[in-house]
């Protein structure tokens, strides 16, 4: 279904109002509703990581149970990303809201299975949970892409996965401190976030399609078939392969910091502080959002691609410099976690919204940024699983904090090189 066909659908009062509303009203409504959907999604994904799951009854393997759970959920997430390359790029606009609610319901059922099933089958339940949640981002971003305000909308959406992970883990930790069993805590957390999810999806579904002015500036967005996807990727393969390689490193390292933040904070002396997960992410979100908001002022799409790559490069530099300062005892541990997180998200966030949206606009070809986002994401989560397996089976008997610091140096060096050459290729757009 193309954008013109979308406009023939019956529109509610909210949709008609938003179609003619001032830009700041549209941005506030669209940004907050998309933020709320993805914020609530993390209530089904991340609370379990706040538990230790140390030596649970019924776990017959020497392999650490929590690492098994994390790998299983990320594997489900990665599987969904590969499926999403086709599904998200071909999704009709009118089906997105129902798809989101259906997948969230499936994710909650998987968390109920996690509580009901024997411990040894827990990873299977978390795999199903990740499989349901892995396509939510593309469905939500489909409402936002291809607009003159996409940077603002995307920045507000991206703030959700910076802030919501910490909030979800804080909720999980508070439930544990309230004596909710570790196996049932994830399902209870999902119920806590259910009302917000329902309201937010209904609100997001009221957004009108991109206007003719949006299409003139950012190119019309429409579903892509297999031939369209192959042609787009082949036309820019060298740059896209380099960008995906950079994103793999960012995703893997971000997931280490995110999924094992409870262990890292415990190493730093904050084992029983539920609020630390949320409070430490607030400055991260502020730093990233201020930087991303500045990108909206760049009207030329080719220049905007270069600016996005420069923003990612600054993230790598902040990641490496803050880690060095921490290891030299110049930077306190709390500020290292904050600044390293800011650097990771400065690099990670543009890939999930602005960078690929601007690349599509710069090519002048009708398509969808969701395709490129999901190609990158699918390989990104394979990289995340690979890094966890290396840590678990590669005889790296080091603490999670030290593992994060070592990875920061590798990612910084290789990431900056990859970005330099990717920018050279993309300068020919």
C-alpha positions, -999 to +999 in steps of 0.1 A: +000+000+000+015+033-010+012+066+008-015+079-016-036+049-008-031+054+029-047+088+026-079+074+012-086+055+044-112+068+069-095+092+094-105+098+129-107+132+146-072+129+161-057+119+127-074+149+110-062+172+137-026+160+135-026+163+097-029+201+100-014+206+135+017+229+140+050+209+137+058+211+174+024+196+183+028+168+157+064+161+170+053+161+206+024+138+200+042+114+176+074+114+197+057+107+230+034+080+217+062+061+200+084+066+231+057+052+253+052+021+231+089+012+231+093+022+267+066-003+276+081-030+254+112-030+276+089-041+305+086-074+287+123-077+277+147-064+304+134-069+339+148-105+341+183-092+338+181-075+372+180-109+388+211-130+395+197-164+388+227-179+407+226-217+409+188-221+405+172-254+415+166-277+386+194-263+363+215-293+354+243-277+334+276-262+345+269-233+321+258-201+339+220-200+339+217-163+335+241-163+305+220-190+290+188-169+295+205-138+279+218-158+250+184-175+244+165-142+244+191-124+222+190-155+198+152-150+196+157-113+190+182-120+163+159-146+146+132-120+146+155-094+130+163-118+101+126-125+096+119-087+099+141-080+069+112-092+048+083-087+071+090-051+081+100-040+046+067-054+032+044-045+061+013-026+051+008+006+072-027-003+084-015-035+100+013-022+122-007-015+154-024-049+155+009-065+148+025-047+178-002-058+202-002-094+189+036-097+194+034-081+229+007-106+239+030-134+226+059-120+246+039-120+278+027-156+273+064-165+269+071-149+303+043-169+319+058-200+304+091-190+320+074-191+354+055-223+347+080-245+330+108-264+347+140-244+352+158-263+325+133-251+299+136-214+309+159-205+280+133-218+256+107-195+270+131-165+268+139-174+232+102-172+224+100-139+243+128-124+222+113-138+190+081-118+197+098-086+207+124-084+179+101-068+153+086-041+176+112-015+167+106-017+130+068-016+134+070+015+156+096+033+134+074+026+104+050+052+117+078+078+119+101+075+089+101+096+058+090+128+075+106+162+078+104+157+115+119+122+115+150+133+134+129+148+163+105+118+163+134+093+160+154+110+188+124+108+212+119+071+202+155+063+207+154+079+241+131+051+251+156+023+247+182+044+267+159+052+296+135+022+295+161-004+300+171+011+333+135+017+344+126-019+335+155-033+355+146-010+384+110-023+384+124-059+383+148-052+412+120-036+432+098-067+427+126-089+438+131-068+469+094-072+475+099-110+476+085-118+442+101-150+430+128-147+404+109-170+380+077-150+382+092-115+384+094-111+345+058-120+340+046-097+368+067-069+353+050-074+320+016-069+336+028-037+352+036-023+318+005-036+300-019-006+304+007+018+291+014-004+261-023-006+251-029+032+254+004+041+236-003+018+206-038+032+202-023+067+203+005+059+178-020+044+154-036+079+150-006+094+132-015+104+096+008+092+068+037+114+055+024+145+037+033+155+001+058+180+016+074+152+036+077+130+005+092+159-015+120+163+010+126+128+023+113+105-006+081+086-006+082+055+017+065+023+005+068-015+010+098-031-008+098-065-025+128-088-027+140-073-060+138-038-045+158-048-014+185-065-034+189-036-058+192-011-030+218-031-011+238-039-042+240-003-052+257+007-019+272-026-007+307-015+003+295+013+025+266-008+039+289-037+048+313-014+066+284+003+085+269-031+095+303-043+107+306-011+129+270-017+141+278-053+151+305-041+175+283-014+189+254-038+195+276-065+211+292-041+235+260-023+243+243-056+251+272-065+275+267-033+294+229-036+293+223-073+301+250-075+327+247-041+343+236-057+375+269-076+377+289-046+367+272-023+392+278-049+419+315-050+411+314-012+415+298-015+449+261-009+440+246-044+444+213-034+462+206+000+447+175-005+425+175+032+414+210+031+400+198+015+368+175+044+361+195+073+375+227+063+356+208+064+322+192+098+326+224+117+318+231+092+290+198+101+274+203+138+278+238+137+261+225+116+232+193+136+226+210+170+226+234+157+199+207+141+178+185+171+180+212+192+164+211+169+133+176+180+125+189+214+113+208+197+084+184+199+055+206+184+028+203+146+030+239+139+018+254+162+043+231+147+070+245+113+063+280+126+069+269+144+101+254+111+114+286+092+107+305+120+125+282+117+155+288+079+156+326+086+155+323+110+184+306+082+204+335+059+198+359+085+209+339+092+241+337+054+248+375+049+244+385+081+263+362+076+292+374+040+296+411+051+296+403+078+321+386+053+344+414+028+342+439+057+350+417+065+381+410+100+367+373+092+363+351+077+391+334+043+384+299+058+382+309+084+357+327+058+336+295+038+333+276+070+324+301+083+298+308+049+284+270+044+280+267+078+264+295+069+239+279+036+231+245+051+225+259+080+205+272+053+182+243+029+184+213+053+182+217+068+147+217+034+131+182+027+145+166+058+130+183+088+115+213+074+096+194+048+074+164+072+070+188+098+056+206+073+034+172+063+018+164+100+013+198+107-002+194+079-028+162+094-040+147+059-044+113+049-030+117+024-002+118+020+035+145+026+061+132-004+081+148-027+056+183-014+062+177-012+100+167-048+101+196-060+080+220-042+104+201-054+135+201-091+124+238-092+121+242-070+152+225-095+175+245-124+160+275-104+170+261-099+205+255-137+209+290-144+196+306-120+221+287-137+250+299-171+238+335-159+236+332-146+271+317-178+284+337-204+266+369-186+256+385-190+290+382-152+297+380-155+334+376-118+340+349-097+356+322-082+334+334-046+340+369-055+328+355-073+298+335-042+289+366-020+292+387-043+270+359-044+244+357-006+244+392-002+232+388-028+204+355-012+193+369+023+194+399+015+171+381-007+146+349+014+146+367+046+137+385+029+108+353+014+095+334+047+097+362+066+078+360+043+048+322+040+049+320+078+048+343+078+017+319+055-001+288+073+009+302+106-002+294+095-037+256+093-031 
